[in-house]
């Protein structure tokens, strides 16, 4: 697990979305011209037994862009031959020197999985998915970023060095000091997620934030509330109004992700 991942501190239940719930979500998204669908949120989607079906159903229903993010520990070749647009493989280190002893085996497995995926993709002449390998730009990885790019440039479709999106709940002041937090949040604006994205947990809970490991931003559940009803709900509107007035409480109080979306 990536060192900054909020699953390290997550208290909300873990599980797998059932097919009926998934179809209900996709059918509503398709009927309302949703453009982009990301099949991940604080978990690895490749662990779901029906991930191929999920990708293909979303595309068949007319969602233009579908992507998945994985830590690369699971064999990813199952995604070849699906309609997936993009596979994001996210690393939190560069080489074995960047990992402690119990992570070295994981990293070698990830490397092997990536290389195997790209070889199988080339052998089968698959145009999709686009394979994007990314690493978070943070203190522990910064000395190795150039090495990372050199190593993988010709092996995957896209190399991406991603600016760190806070995730203060995961690492606290190991990630962002109080001084950095104050500087980042100087002149803070309402979170872009409130206006451009919507999150649904595996159990159908609507959430206005995807970085919510403790279910603090729940608006309702898809079994009783449509996506549109959740989007237009009084709870959501009150959060928007509160942030417009410069008030940030609960999960949002120390967040530095508000400007990245």
DOPA-529397 format. One record per residue (C-alpha): residue in one letter; x, y, z; residue number from 0. Coordinates in nm, 2 decimals. Example, Ala and Ser with C-alpha at 12.3 -4.5 7.8 and 13.67 -1.06 7.14 Angstrom:
<recs>
<rec aa="A" c1="1.23" c2="-0.45" c3="0.78" i="0"/>
<rec aa="S" c1="1.37" c2="-0.11" c3="0.71" i="1"/>
</recs>
This chain:
<recs>
<rec aa="X" c1="0.00" c2="0.00" c3="0.00" i="0"/>
<rec aa="X" c1="0.13" c2="0.35" c3="-0.09" i="1"/>
<rec aa="X" c1="0.26" c2="0.52" c3="0.22" i="2"/>
<rec aa="X" c1="0.03" c2="0.82" c3="0.19" i="3"/>
<rec aa="X" c1="-0.28" c2="0.62" c3="0.11" i="4"/>
<rec aa="X" c1="-0.58" c2="0.70" c3="0.33" i="5"/>
<rec aa="X" c1="-0.66" c2="0.33" c3="0.36" i="6"/>
<rec aa="X" c1="-0.38" c2="0.34" c3="0.63" i="7"/>
<rec aa="X" c1="-0.62" c2="0.53" c3="0.85" i="8"/>
<rec aa="X" c1="-0.96" c2="0.43" c3="0.70" i="9"/>
<rec aa="X" c1="-1.24" c2="0.34" c3="0.95" i="10"/>
<rec aa="X" c1="-1.53" c2="0.31" c3="0.71" i="11"/>
<rec aa="X" c1="-1.62" c2="-0.05" c3="0.60" i="12"/>
<rec aa="X" c1="-1.44" c2="-0.22" c3="0.32" i="13"/>
<rec aa="X" c1="-1.61" c2="-0.43" c3="0.06" i="14"/>
<rec aa="X" c1="-1.70" c2="-0.48" c3="-0.31" i="15"/>
<rec aa="X" c1="-1.98" c2="-0.31" c3="-0.50" i="16"/>
<rec aa="X" c1="-2.25" c2="-0.55" c3="-0.61" i="17"/>
<rec aa="X" c1="-2.35" c2="-0.57" c3="-0.97" i="18"/>
<rec aa="X" c1="-2.71" c2="-0.43" c3="-0.93" i="19"/>
<rec aa="X" c1="-2.57" c2="-0.12" c3="-0.75" i="20"/>
<rec aa="X" c1="-2.31" c2="-0.07" c3="-1.02" i="21"/>
<rec aa="X" c1="-2.56" c2="-0.10" c3="-1.30" i="22"/>
<rec aa="X" c1="-2.80" c2="0.15" c3="-1.13" i="23"/>
<rec aa="X" c1="-2.51" c2="0.40" c3="-1.11" i="24"/>
<rec aa="X" c1="-2.40" c2="0.36" c3="-1.47" i="25"/>
<rec aa="X" c1="-2.75" c2="0.37" c3="-1.61" i="26"/>
<rec aa="X" c1="-2.81" c2="0.70" c3="-1.44" i="27"/>
<rec aa="X" c1="-2.47" c2="0.84" c3="-1.55" i="28"/>
<rec aa="X" c1="-2.53" c2="0.74" c3="-1.91" i="29"/>
<rec aa="X" c1="-2.88" c2="0.89" c3="-1.91" i="30"/>
<rec aa="X" c1="-2.74" c2="1.22" c3="-1.79" i="31"/>
<rec aa="X" c1="-2.44" c2="1.24" c3="-2.03" i="32"/>
<rec aa="X" c1="-2.17" c2="1.18" c3="-1.78" i="33"/>
<rec aa="X" c1="-1.83" c2="1.21" c3="-1.95" i="34"/>
<rec aa="X" c1="-1.58" c2="1.05" c3="-1.73" i="35"/>
<rec aa="X" c1="-1.59" c2="0.75" c3="-1.49" i="36"/>
<rec aa="X" c1="-1.30" c2="0.65" c3="-1.25" i="37"/>
<rec aa="X" c1="-1.34" c2="0.30" c3="-1.12" i="38"/>
<rec aa="X" c1="-1.14" c2="0.34" c3="-0.80" i="39"/>
<rec aa="X" c1="-1.15" c2="0.51" c3="-0.46" i="40"/>
<rec aa="X" c1="-0.93" c2="0.41" c3="-0.17" i="41"/>
<rec aa="X" c1="-0.90" c2="0.06" c3="-0.30" i="42"/>
<rec aa="X" c1="-0.76" c2="-0.14" c3="-0.59" i="43"/>
<rec aa="X" c1="-1.03" c2="-0.22" c3="-0.85" i="44"/>
<rec aa="X" c1="-0.84" c2="-0.52" c3="-0.99" i="45"/>
<rec aa="X" c1="-0.95" c2="-0.71" c3="-0.68" i="46"/>
<rec aa="X" c1="-1.31" c2="-0.70" c3="-0.80" i="47"/>
<rec aa="X" c1="-1.41" c2="-1.02" c3="-0.97" i="48"/>
<rec aa="X" c1="-1.62" c2="-0.84" c3="-1.23" i="49"/>
<rec aa="X" c1="-1.39" c2="-0.55" c3="-1.31" i="50"/>
<rec aa="X" c1="-1.38" c2="-0.64" c3="-1.68" i="51"/>
<rec aa="X" c1="-1.76" c2="-0.65" c3="-1.69" i="52"/>
<rec aa="X" c1="-1.78" c2="-0.31" c3="-1.51" i="53"/>
<rec aa="X" c1="-1.55" c2="-0.15" c3="-1.76" i="54"/>
<rec aa="X" c1="-1.72" c2="-0.29" c3="-2.07" i="55"/>
<rec aa="X" c1="-2.07" c2="-0.21" c3="-1.93" i="56"/>
<rec aa="X" c1="-1.99" c2="0.15" c3="-1.87" i="57"/>
<rec aa="X" c1="-1.84" c2="0.19" c3="-2.22" i="58"/>
<rec aa="X" c1="-2.13" c2="0.00" c3="-2.38" i="59"/>
<rec aa="X" c1="-2.38" c2="0.23" c3="-2.21" i="60"/>
<rec aa="X" c1="-2.20" c2="0.53" c3="-2.36" i="61"/>
<rec aa="X" c1="-1.96" c2="0.67" c3="-2.10" i="62"/>
<rec aa="X" c1="-1.69" c2="0.83" c3="-2.32" i="63"/>
<rec aa="X" c1="-1.40" c2="0.80" c3="-2.08" i="64"/>
<rec aa="X" c1="-1.33" c2="0.52" c3="-1.83" i="65"/>
<rec aa="X" c1="-1.01" c2="0.49" c3="-1.63" i="66"/>
<rec aa="X" c1="-0.87" c2="0.27" c3="-1.35" i="67"/>
<rec aa="X" c1="-0.59" c2="0.33" c3="-1.10" i="68"/>
<rec aa="X" c1="-0.39" c2="0.04" c3="-0.95" i="69"/>
<rec aa="X" c1="-0.08" c2="0.00" c3="-0.74" i="70"/>
<rec aa="X" c1="0.04" c2="-0.27" c3="-0.98" i="71"/>
<rec aa="X" c1="0.06" c2="-0.56" c3="-0.74" i="72"/>
<rec aa="X" c1="-0.21" c2="-0.75" c3="-0.92" i="73"/>
<rec aa="X" c1="-0.17" c2="-0.89" c3="-1.27" i="74"/>
<rec aa="X" c1="-0.31" c2="-0.62" c3="-1.50" i="75"/>
<rec aa="X" c1="-0.33" c2="-0.82" c3="-1.82" i="76"/>
<rec aa="X" c1="-0.70" c2="-0.90" c3="-1.75" i="77"/>
<rec aa="X" c1="-0.77" c2="-0.54" c3="-1.87" i="78"/>
<rec aa="X" c1="-0.64" c2="-0.61" c3="-2.22" i="79"/>
<rec aa="X" c1="-0.92" c2="-0.66" c3="-2.46" i="80"/>
<rec aa="X" c1="-1.16" c2="-0.45" c3="-2.26" i="81"/>
<rec aa="X" c1="-1.28" c2="-0.10" c3="-2.36" i="82"/>
<rec aa="X" c1="-1.08" c2="0.07" c3="-2.08" i="83"/>
<rec aa="X" c1="-0.94" c2="0.40" c3="-2.19" i="84"/>
<rec aa="X" c1="-0.66" c2="0.45" c3="-1.94" i="85"/>
<rec aa="X" c1="-0.48" c2="0.24" c3="-1.67" i="86"/>
<rec aa="X" c1="-0.30" c2="0.45" c3="-1.41" i="87"/>
<rec aa="X" c1="-0.02" c2="0.26" c3="-1.22" i="88"/>
<rec aa="X" c1="0.08" c2="0.46" c3="-0.92" i="89"/>
<rec aa="X" c1="0.41" c2="0.40" c3="-0.74" i="90"/>
<rec aa="X" c1="0.53" c2="0.56" c3="-0.42" i="91"/>
<rec aa="X" c1="0.90" c2="0.48" c3="-0.47" i="92"/>
<rec aa="X" c1="1.17" c2="0.44" c3="-0.73" i="93"/>
<rec aa="X" c1="1.38" c2="0.13" c3="-0.66" i="94"/>
<rec aa="X" c1="1.45" c2="-0.11" c3="-0.38" i="95"/>
<rec aa="X" c1="1.67" c2="0.14" c3="-0.20" i="96"/>
<rec aa="X" c1="1.36" c2="0.35" c3="-0.16" i="97"/>
<rec aa="X" c1="1.18" c2="0.07" c3="0.02" i="98"/>
<rec aa="X" c1="1.23" c2="-0.10" c3="0.35" i="99"/>
<rec aa="X" c1="1.29" c2="-0.47" c3="0.35" i="100"/>
<rec aa="X" c1="0.93" c2="-0.58" c3="0.36" i="101"/>
<rec aa="X" c1="0.85" c2="-0.37" c3="0.05" i="102"/>
<rec aa="X" c1="1.14" c2="-0.48" c3="-0.18" i="103"/>
<rec aa="X" c1="0.95" c2="-0.79" c3="-0.29" i="104"/>
<rec aa="X" c1="0.64" c2="-0.59" c3="-0.36" i="105"/>
<rec aa="X" c1="0.84" c2="-0.35" c3="-0.58" i="106"/>
<rec aa="X" c1="0.99" c2="-0.63" c3="-0.78" i="107"/>
<rec aa="X" c1="0.65" c2="-0.78" c3="-0.84" i="108"/>
<rec aa="X" c1="0.52" c2="-0.44" c3="-0.96" i="109"/>
<rec aa="X" c1="0.80" c2="-0.41" c3="-1.20" i="110"/>
<rec aa="X" c1="0.74" c2="-0.76" c3="-1.34" i="111"/>
<rec aa="X" c1="0.37" c2="-0.69" c3="-1.37" i="112"/>
<rec aa="X" c1="0.42" c2="-0.37" c3="-1.56" i="113"/>
<rec aa="X" c1="0.67" c2="-0.52" c3="-1.80" i="114"/>
<rec aa="X" c1="0.45" c2="-0.83" c3="-1.86" i="115"/>
<rec aa="X" c1="0.15" c2="-0.60" c3="-1.92" i="116"/>
<rec aa="X" c1="0.34" c2="-0.39" c3="-2.18" i="117"/>
<rec aa="X" c1="0.48" c2="-0.70" c3="-2.35" i="118"/>
<rec aa="X" c1="0.13" c2="-0.86" c3="-2.37" i="119"/>
<rec aa="X" c1="-0.02" c2="-0.53" c3="-2.50" i="120"/>
<rec aa="X" c1="0.24" c2="-0.51" c3="-2.78" i="121"/>
<rec aa="X" c1="0.21" c2="-0.88" c3="-2.86" i="122"/>
<rec aa="X" c1="-0.17" c2="-0.86" c3="-2.90" i="123"/>
<rec aa="X" c1="-0.15" c2="-0.52" c3="-3.08" i="124"/>
<rec aa="X" c1="-0.39" c2="-0.36" c3="-2.83" i="125"/>
<rec aa="X" c1="-0.43" c2="0.01" c3="-2.87" i="126"/>
<rec aa="X" c1="-0.60" c2="0.05" c3="-2.53" i="127"/>
<rec aa="X" c1="-0.58" c2="0.10" c3="-2.25" i="128"/>
<rec aa="X" c1="-0.33" c2="0.38" c3="-2.24" i="129"/>
<rec aa="X" c1="-0.08" c2="0.29" c3="-1.96" i="130"/>
<rec aa="X" c1="0.02" c2="0.58" c3="-1.75" i="131"/>
<rec aa="X" c1="0.29" c2="0.52" c3="-1.49" i="132"/>
<rec aa="X" c1="0.30" c2="0.79" c3="-1.22" i="133"/>
<rec aa="X" c1="0.49" c2="0.87" c3="-0.91" i="134"/>
<rec aa="X" c1="0.42" c2="1.12" c3="-0.64" i="135"/>
<rec aa="X" c1="0.66" c2="1.41" c3="-0.61" i="136"/>
<rec aa="X" c1="0.75" c2="1.42" c3="-0.24" i="137"/>
<rec aa="X" c1="1.05" c2="1.44" c3="-0.02" i="138"/>
<rec aa="X" c1="1.13" c2="1.06" c3="-0.02" i="139"/>
<rec aa="X" c1="1.10" c2="1.03" c3="-0.40" i="140"/>
<rec aa="X" c1="1.25" c2="1.36" c3="-0.52" i="141"/>
<rec aa="X" c1="1.61" c2="1.24" c3="-0.54" i="142"/>
<rec aa="X" c1="1.51" c2="0.96" c3="-0.77" i="143"/>
<rec aa="X" c1="1.26" c2="1.13" c3="-1.01" i="144"/>
<rec aa="X" c1="1.51" c2="1.17" c3="-1.29" i="145"/>
<rec aa="X" c1="1.61" c2="0.81" c3="-1.26" i="146"/>
<rec aa="X" c1="1.25" c2="0.70" c3="-1.26" i="147"/>
<rec aa="X" c1="1.18" c2="0.89" c3="-1.59" i="148"/>
<rec aa="X" c1="1.49" c2="0.75" c3="-1.75" i="149"/>
<rec aa="X" c1="1.41" c2="0.39" c3="-1.64" i="150"/>
<rec aa="X" c1="1.05" c2="0.38" c3="-1.77" i="151"/>
<rec aa="X" c1="1.03" c2="0.64" c3="-2.05" i="152"/>
<rec aa="X" c1="1.05" c2="0.37" c3="-2.33" i="153"/>
<rec aa="X" c1="0.86" c2="0.10" c3="-2.14" i="154"/>
<rec aa="X" c1="0.51" c2="0.25" c3="-2.08" i="155"/>
<rec aa="X" c1="0.28" c2="0.49" c3="-2.28" i="156"/>
<rec aa="X" c1="0.30" c2="0.79" c3="-2.04" i="157"/>
<rec aa="X" c1="0.52" c2="0.89" c3="-1.75" i="158"/>
<rec aa="X" c1="0.37" c2="1.13" c3="-1.51" i="159"/>
<rec aa="X" c1="0.52" c2="1.29" c3="-1.20" i="160"/>
<rec aa="X" c1="0.23" c2="1.39" c3="-0.99" i="161"/>
<rec aa="X" c1="0.22" c2="1.68" c3="-0.75" i="162"/>
<rec aa="X" c1="0.13" c2="1.56" c3="-0.40" i="163"/>
<rec aa="X" c1="-0.24" c2="1.60" c3="-0.32" i="164"/>
<rec aa="X" c1="-0.21" c2="1.66" c3="0.06" i="165"/>
<rec aa="X" c1="-0.38" c2="1.35" c3="0.20" i="166"/>
<rec aa="X" c1="-0.29" c2="1.50" c3="0.54" i="167"/>
<rec aa="X" c1="-0.52" c2="1.24" c3="0.71" i="168"/>
<rec aa="X" c1="-0.28" c2="0.97" c3="0.59" i="169"/>
<rec aa="X" c1="0.05" c2="1.11" c3="0.70" i="170"/>
<rec aa="X" c1="-0.03" c2="1.42" c3="0.89" i="171"/>
<rec aa="X" c1="0.26" c2="1.66" c3="0.94" i="172"/>
<rec aa="X" c1="0.50" c2="1.41" c3="0.79" i="173"/>
<rec aa="X" c1="0.35" c2="1.52" c3="0.46" i="174"/>
<rec aa="X" c1="0.26" c2="1.88" c3="0.51" i="175"/>
<rec aa="X" c1="0.39" c2="2.09" c3="0.79" i="176"/>
<rec aa="X" c1="0.18" c2="2.35" c3="0.97" i="177"/>
<rec aa="X" c1="0.37" c2="2.62" c3="0.80" i="178"/>
<rec aa="X" c1="0.32" c2="2.46" c3="0.45" i="179"/>
<rec aa="X" c1="-0.05" c2="2.41" c3="0.53" i="180"/>
<rec aa="X" c1="-0.09" c2="2.78" c3="0.62" i="181"/>
<rec aa="X" c1="0.09" c2="2.89" c3="0.30" i="182"/>
<rec aa="X" c1="-0.11" c2="2.66" c3="0.07" i="183"/>
<rec aa="X" c1="-0.44" c2="2.76" c3="0.23" i="184"/>
<rec aa="X" c1="-0.37" c2="3.13" c3="0.21" i="185"/>
<rec aa="X" c1="-0.65" c2="3.27" c3="0.01" i="186"/>
<rec aa="X" c1="-0.83" c2="2.94" c3="0.00" i="187"/>
<rec aa="X" c1="-1.13" c2="2.89" c3="-0.22" i="188"/>
<rec aa="X" c1="-1.42" c2="2.63" c3="-0.21" i="189"/>
<rec aa="X" c1="-1.31" c2="2.28" c3="-0.31" i="190"/>
<rec aa="X" c1="-1.34" c2="2.21" c3="-0.68" i="191"/>
<rec aa="X" c1="-1.47" c2="1.86" c3="-0.61" i="192"/>
<rec aa="X" c1="-1.80" c2="2.02" c3="-0.49" i="193"/>
<rec aa="X" c1="-1.86" c2="2.15" c3="-0.84" i="194"/>
<rec aa="X" c1="-1.70" c2="1.89" c3="-1.08" i="195"/>
<rec aa="X" c1="-1.69" c2="1.55" c3="-0.93" i="196"/>
<rec aa="X" c1="-1.91" c2="1.31" c3="-0.73" i="197"/>
<rec aa="X" c1="-1.80" c2="1.00" c3="-0.54" i="198"/>
<rec aa="X" c1="-1.99" c2="0.68" c3="-0.46" i="199"/>
<rec aa="X" c1="-1.84" c2="0.43" c3="-0.22" i="200"/>
<rec aa="X" c1="-1.86" c2="0.05" c3="-0.27" i="201"/>
<rec aa="X" c1="-2.17" c2="0.02" c3="-0.06" i="202"/>
<rec aa="X" c1="-2.36" c2="0.29" c3="-0.26" i="203"/>
<rec aa="X" c1="-2.30" c2="0.58" c3="-0.02" i="204"/>
<rec aa="X" c1="-2.29" c2="0.92" c3="-0.20" i="205"/>
<rec aa="X" c1="-1.99" c2="1.13" c3="-0.08" i="206"/>
<rec aa="X" c1="-1.89" c2="1.48" c3="-0.18" i="207"/>
<rec aa="X" c1="-1.52" c2="1.40" c3="-0.12" i="208"/>
<rec aa="X" c1="-1.32" c2="1.10" c3="-0.25" i="209"/>
<rec aa="X" c1="-1.05" c2="1.15" c3="0.02" i="210"/>
<rec aa="X" c1="-1.30" c2="1.05" c3="0.29" i="211"/>
<rec aa="X" c1="-1.17" c2="0.75" c3="0.49" i="212"/>
<rec aa="X" c1="-1.42" c2="0.80" c3="0.78" i="213"/>
<rec aa="X" c1="-1.75" c2="0.86" c3="0.60" i="214"/>
<rec aa="X" c1="-1.77" c2="1.22" c3="0.70" i="215"/>
<rec aa="X" c1="-1.91" c2="1.35" c3="0.37" i="216"/>
<rec aa="X" c1="-2.20" c2="1.11" c3="0.31" i="217"/>
<rec aa="X" c1="-2.50" c2="1.26" c3="0.14" i="218"/>
<rec aa="X" c1="-2.72" c2="0.95" c3="0.12" i="219"/>
<rec aa="X" c1="-2.72" c2="0.61" c3="-0.06" i="220"/>
<rec aa="X" c1="-2.80" c2="0.51" c3="-0.42" i="221"/>
<rec aa="X" c1="-3.07" c2="0.27" c3="-0.30" i="222"/>
<rec aa="X" c1="-3.28" c2="0.57" c3="-0.17" i="223"/>
<rec aa="X" c1="-3.13" c2="0.87" c3="-0.35" i="224"/>
<rec aa="X" c1="-3.03" c2="0.92" c3="-0.71" i="225"/>
<rec aa="X" c1="-2.70" c2="1.09" c3="-0.80" i="226"/>
<rec aa="X" c1="-2.89" c2="1.40" c3="-0.91" i="227"/>
<rec aa="X" c1="-3.07" c2="1.41" c3="-0.58" i="228"/>
<rec aa="X" c1="-2.75" c2="1.37" c3="-0.39" i="229"/>
<rec aa="X" c1="-2.58" c2="1.64" c3="-0.60" i="230"/>
<rec aa="X" c1="-2.87" c2="1.88" c3="-0.54" i="231"/>
<rec aa="X" c1="-2.92" c2="1.78" c3="-0.17" i="232"/>
<rec aa="X" c1="-2.95" c2="2.03" c3="0.11" i="233"/>
<rec aa="X" c1="-2.64" c2="1.87" c3="0.27" i="234"/>
<rec aa="X" c1="-2.43" c2="1.93" c3="-0.04" i="235"/>
<rec aa="X" c1="-2.57" c2="2.29" c3="-0.08" i="236"/>
<rec aa="X" c1="-2.49" c2="2.37" c3="0.29" i="237"/>
<rec aa="X" c1="-2.13" c2="2.26" c3="0.24" i="238"/>
<rec aa="X" c1="-2.10" c2="2.47" c3="-0.07" i="239"/>
<rec aa="X" c1="-2.24" c2="2.77" c3="0.11" i="240"/>
<rec aa="X" c1="-2.02" c2="2.72" c3="0.41" i="241"/>
<rec aa="X" c1="-1.70" c2="2.70" c3="0.20" i="242"/>
<rec aa="X" c1="-1.81" c2="3.00" c3="0.00" i="243"/>
<rec aa="X" c1="-1.82" c2="3.19" c3="0.33" i="244"/>
<rec aa="X" c1="-1.47" c2="3.08" c3="0.42" i="245"/>
<rec aa="X" c1="-1.57" c2="2.81" c3="0.67" i="246"/>
<rec aa="X" c1="-1.39" c2="2.47" c3="0.65" i="247"/>
<rec aa="X" c1="-1.47" c2="2.22" c3="0.92" i="248"/>
<rec aa="X" c1="-1.43" c2="1.84" c3="0.97" i="249"/>
<rec aa="X" c1="-1.26" c2="1.66" c3="0.69" i="250"/>
<rec aa="X" c1="-1.20" c2="1.99" c3="0.51" i="251"/>
<rec aa="X" c1="-1.04" c2="2.18" c3="0.79" i="252"/>
<rec aa="X" c1="-0.67" c2="2.08" c3="0.71" i="253"/>
<rec aa="X" c1="-0.72" c2="1.97" c3="0.35" i="254"/>
<rec aa="X" c1="-0.48" c2="2.10" c3="0.09" i="255"/>
<rec aa="X" c1="-0.64" c2="1.92" c3="-0.20" i="256"/>
<rec aa="X" c1="-0.91" c2="2.17" c3="-0.28" i="257"/>
<rec aa="X" c1="-0.72" c2="2.34" c3="-0.56" i="258"/>
<rec aa="X" c1="-0.61" c2="2.02" c3="-0.75" i="259"/>
<rec aa="X" c1="-0.94" c2="1.91" c3="-0.90" i="260"/>
</recs>
